[in-house]
């Protein structure tokens, strides 16, 4: 064994020890930084978002239109939907 072999072995040992630090967690003495960022533009959710992007009423005939009244008195329930007391 020559002196050069000891230098190579020492260098390889230091390299292996140093490369092990890159995979180890390093939270000792340091505060972890969060990578979460707040949203810059929050999106509307569910029905609120759906209603926000619906077509707007621009014509007078659309704006002045009466609501449709559905007559529920003419609807006849089927027999299986009635509740019978026992």
Secondary structure as UniProt FT lines:
FT   HELIX           3..21
FT   TURN            22..23
FT   TURN            28..29
FT   HELIX           46..52
FT   HELIX           60..63
FT   TURN            73..74
FT   HELIX           79..81
//
